[in-house]
């Protein structure tokens, strides 16, 4: 009985003297951290780091495809660079605490997280593009620039479909062209989808303009031969214009389906 009392007393003393130990364990990110020299100053725990030609810097571009990892002060395992004094431990895969803001709306568990315009801070992904991974916790704040920290399953990749429970990924024509232009940096399947979507969208526009151009030219010639039928010819041209718009719309719809399915 005396031994049990002594053991319980020792445990109570341990937790009383070292509460920070328990806190550190709850905030520890999984994965292996590598010490990296970062150009930017005032680096914080949870900052998103991207690789640029000049070196490693804080991310500032939404859907940045050059993301390298996330700074963490409490990695499970760390390899330190003792040569560089300005190096920070950075994790490139695993479950990591990431600084985020609700600049693009409320973040819910299961949403894709991507980079934002705020230095080193992530946001909810709402369109096709490069994402960091999946949120394992939610975050929301009425102040869009207020920064918090959530646990993220860090797995950088291009996303072209809905992610998790709530993260619907949308796109537009500009997004198609932008992602197609950078298709060489993604996986072969994703690159093929981007290129195919862009080609179909471009082909639909070319076919539409060629068809309408031919119809318009024939309408002008018919109007010159038979001015009395001018109203009927004009209606025919308008009908073919609407048909041309329909052709373009179908092409864009097919491109959209290729990207999201």
C-alpha positions as CSV (number, residue, x, y, z in Angstrom):
1,X,0.0,0.0,0.0
2,X,2.9,2.3,0.8
3,X,4.5,1.7,-2.6
4,X,1.2,2.5,-4.3
5,X,0.9,5.8,-2.5
6,X,4.5,6.7,-3.3
7,X,4.0,5.8,-7.0
8,X,0.8,8.0,-7.2
9,X,2.6,10.8,-5.5
10,X,5.5,10.6,-7.9
11,X,3.1,10.8,-10.9
12,X,1.3,13.8,-9.4
13,X,4.6,15.5,-8.9
14,X,5.7,14.7,-12.4
15,X,2.6,16.2,-14.0
16,X,2.7,19.2,-11.6
17,X,6.3,20.0,-12.5
18,X,6.1,19.3,-16.2
19,X,2.7,20.3,-17.6
20,X,4.4,21.5,-20.7
21,X,5.5,18.0,-21.5
22,X,1.9,16.9,-21.9
23,X,1.1,20.0,-24.0
24,X,4.0,19.3,-26.2
25,X,2.9,15.8,-26.9
26,X,-0.6,16.9,-27.9
27,X,0.9,19.5,-30.3
28,X,3.5,17.2,-31.9
29,X,3.3,16.8,-35.6
30,X,4.0,13.3,-37.0
31,X,6.6,12.8,-39.7
32,X,10.3,13.5,-40.1
33,X,11.5,17.1,-40.2
34,X,14.5,18.2,-42.2
35,X,16.4,21.3,-41.3
36,X,16.0,23.9,-44.1
37,X,17.5,27.4,-44.5
38,X,14.6,29.9,-45.1
39,X,15.2,33.3,-46.7
40,X,12.2,35.0,-45.0
41,X,12.5,36.2,-41.4
42,X,10.1,35.8,-38.4
43,X,9.2,32.3,-39.3
44,X,6.5,30.8,-37.1
45,X,5.4,27.3,-36.2
46,X,2.9,26.1,-38.8
47,X,4.1,28.3,-41.7
48,X,3.9,26.9,-45.2
49,X,7.2,26.9,-47.0
50,X,7.6,26.9,-50.8
51,X,10.6,26.3,-53.0
52,X,11.6,29.1,-55.4
53,X,14.7,29.6,-57.6
54,X,16.1,31.9,-55.0
55,X,15.6,29.4,-52.2
56,X,13.0,28.4,-49.6
57,X,10.5,31.2,-48.7
58,X,7.0,31.6,-47.2
59,X,4.2,30.8,-49.6
60,X,2.3,33.8,-50.9
61,X,0.5,32.4,-54.0
62,X,-2.8,30.6,-53.9
63,X,-2.7,27.0,-55.2
64,X,1.1,27.2,-55.3
65,X,2.5,24.0,-57.0
66,X,6.0,24.6,-55.4
67,X,5.1,23.9,-51.8
68,X,7.9,22.1,-50.0
69,X,6.6,21.6,-46.4
70,X,5.5,23.1,-43.1
71,X,7.6,24.5,-40.3
72,X,7.2,22.7,-37.1
73,X,8.8,23.3,-33.7
74,X,7.8,19.9,-32.3
75,X,8.4,17.2,-34.9
76,X,8.4,13.5,-34.0
77,X,11.9,13.1,-35.5
78,X,14.2,15.9,-36.8
79,X,17.5,16.0,-38.7
80,X,19.1,19.3,-37.9
81,X,21.6,21.3,-40.0
82,X,24.1,22.6,-37.5
83,X,26.0,24.6,-40.2
84,X,23.2,27.1,-40.9
85,X,22.0,29.2,-38.0
86,X,18.8,30.4,-39.8
87,X,17.5,26.9,-40.6
88,X,14.1,25.6,-39.4
89,X,12.7,22.1,-39.1
90,X,10.3,21.5,-42.0
91,X,8.0,18.4,-42.5
92,X,7.0,17.4,-46.0
93,X,4.5,14.6,-45.2
94,X,2.5,13.4,-42.3
95,X,0.0,15.0,-39.9
96,X,1.1,18.6,-39.4
97,X,-0.2,21.6,-37.6
98,X,-0.7,24.3,-40.2
99,X,-1.5,28.0,-39.8
100,X,-4.7,28.8,-41.6
101,X,-7.2,31.6,-42.1
102,X,-10.9,31.7,-43.2
103,X,-10.0,34.0,-46.1
104,X,-11.8,31.7,-48.5
105,X,-14.6,30.6,-46.2
106,X,-15.1,28.3,-43.2
107,X,-12.8,25.3,-43.0
108,X,-14.4,22.0,-42.1
109,X,-12.9,18.7,-41.4
110,X,-12.3,16.9,-44.7
111,X,-11.8,20.1,-46.7
112,X,-8.8,20.5,-49.0
113,X,-6.3,23.1,-47.8
114,X,-4.2,25.2,-50.1
115,X,-1.9,28.2,-49.9
116,X,-3.2,31.7,-49.8
117,X,-2.1,35.3,-50.3
118,X,-1.3,35.6,-46.6
119,X,2.4,34.8,-46.1
120,X,2.9,31.2,-45.0
121,X,-0.8,30.7,-44.2
122,X,-3.2,28.2,-45.7
123,X,-6.9,28.5,-46.7
124,X,-9.8,26.3,-47.8
125,X,-9.4,25.2,-51.5
126,X,-12.5,25.9,-53.6
127,X,-11.3,25.3,-57.1
128,X,-9.1,22.9,-59.1
129,X,-5.4,23.3,-58.3
130,X,-2.6,22.4,-56.1
131,X,-3.5,21.5,-52.5
132,X,-1.5,20.7,-49.3
133,X,-3.8,18.0,-48.1
134,X,-6.9,17.4,-46.0
135,X,-8.0,19.3,-42.9
136,X,-8.5,17.1,-39.9
137,X,-10.0,19.9,-37.9
138,X,-12.3,22.8,-38.6
139,X,-11.6,26.5,-38.4
140,X,-13.7,29.6,-38.8
141,X,-13.3,33.3,-37.8
142,X,-15.4,36.3,-38.8
143,X,-12.0,38.2,-39.3
144,X,-10.8,36.7,-42.6
145,X,-7.2,37.6,-41.9
146,X,-7.2,36.2,-38.4
147,X,-4.8,33.2,-38.3
148,X,-5.3,30.0,-36.4
149,X,-3.8,26.5,-36.4
150,X,-5.3,23.2,-37.3
151,X,-4.1,19.7,-37.9
152,X,-3.7,18.8,-41.6
153,X,-3.0,15.5,-43.3
154,X,-0.2,16.9,-45.4
155,X,0.0,15.3,-48.9
156,X,0.7,17.9,-51.6
157,X,-0.9,17.1,-54.9
158,X,-3.1,18.5,-57.7
159,X,-6.8,18.0,-57.1
160,X,-9.3,17.9,-59.9
161,X,-12.3,16.4,-58.0
162,X,-14.3,17.0,-54.8
163,X,-12.3,16.4,-51.7
164,X,-13.5,14.9,-48.4
165,X,-17.0,15.6,-47.1
166,X,-17.5,19.3,-48.0
167,X,-14.7,20.6,-50.3
168,X,-16.3,21.0,-53.7
169,X,-13.7,21.9,-56.2
170,X,-14.8,24.2,-59.0
171,X,-13.2,25.7,-62.1
172,X,-13.6,28.0,-65.0
173,X,-12.1,28.5,-68.4
174,X,-9.2,30.5,-67.1
175,X,-8.6,27.8,-64.5
176,X,-8.5,25.1,-67.2
177,X,-6.0,27.1,-69.3
178,X,-3.8,27.9,-66.2
179,X,-3.7,24.3,-65.0
180,X,-3.1,23.0,-68.5
181,X,-0.1,25.3,-68.9
182,X,1.4,23.8,-65.7
183,X,0.4,20.2,-66.5
184,X,4.0,19.1,-66.8
185,X,4.4,19.4,-63.0
186,X,1.5,17.1,-62.2
187,X,0.9,13.3,-62.5
188,X,0.5,11.9,-66.0
189,X,-3.2,11.2,-65.5
190,X,-3.9,14.7,-64.2
191,X,-1.8,16.2,-67.0
192,X,-3.8,14.3,-69.6
193,X,-7.1,15.5,-68.1
194,X,-6.0,19.1,-68.1
195,X,-4.6,19.0,-71.7
196,X,-7.7,17.1,-73.0
197,X,-10.1,19.6,-71.3
198,X,-8.2,22.6,-72.7
199,X,-8.1,21.0,-76.2
200,X,-11.9,20.3,-76.2
201,X,-12.6,23.9,-75.0
202,X,-10.4,25.4,-77.7
203,X,-11.8,23.1,-80.4
204,X,-15.4,24.1,-79.5
205,X,-14.5,27.8,-79.9
206,X,-12.7,27.2,-83.2
207,X,-15.6,25.1,-84.6
208,X,-18.2,27.7,-83.3
209,X,-16.4,30.6,-84.9
210,X,-15.8,28.8,-88.2
211,X,-19.5,27.7,-88.4
212,X,-20.8,31.2,-87.6
213,X,-18.4,32.8,-90.0
214,X,-19.5,30.7,-92.9
215,X,-23.2,31.2,-92.0
216,X,-22.7,35.0,-91.7
217,X,-21.0,35.1,-95.1
218,X,-23.7,33.2,-96.8
219,X,-26.3,35.4,-95.1
220,X,-24.6,38.6,-96.5
221,X,-24.5,37.0,-100.0
222,X,-28.2,36.0,-99.8
223,X,-29.1,39.5,-98.6
224,X,-27.4,41.0,-101.6
225,X,-29.2,38.7,-104.0
226,X,-32.6,39.0,-102.4
227,X,-33.0,42.2,-100.3
228,X,-36.8,41.6,-99.9
229,X,-36.0,38.5,-97.8
230,X,-33.8,40.6,-95.4
231,X,-35.8,39.9,-92.2
232,X,-35.9,36.2,-92.8
233,X,-32.1,36.2,-93.5
234,X,-31.5,38.2,-90.3
235,X,-33.6,35.7,-88.2
236,X,-31.6,32.9,-89.8
237,X,-28.3,34.5,-88.8
238,X,-29.5,35.1,-85.2
239,X,-30.6,31.4,-85.0
240,X,-27.2,30.3,-86.1
241,X,-25.5,32.6,-83.7
242,X,-27.5,30.9,-80.9
243,X,-26.5,27.5,-82.3
244,X,-22.9,28.6,-82.3
245,X,-23.1,29.7,-78.6
246,X,-24.7,26.3,-77.9
247,X,-21.8,24.5,-79.5
248,X,-19.3,26.4,-77.4
249,X,-21.3,25.8,-74.3
250,X,-21.4,22.0,-74.9
251,X,-17.6,22.0,-75.4
252,X,-17.0,23.8,-72.2
253,X,-19.5,21.5,-70.4
254,X,-17.6,18.5,-71.6
255,X,-14.3,20.0,-70.5
256,X,-15.7,20.7,-67.1
257,X,-16.9,17.1,-66.7
258,X,-13.5,15.8,-67.7
259,X,-11.9,17.8,-64.9
260,X,-14.4,17.0,-62.1
261,X,-15.2,13.3,-62.8
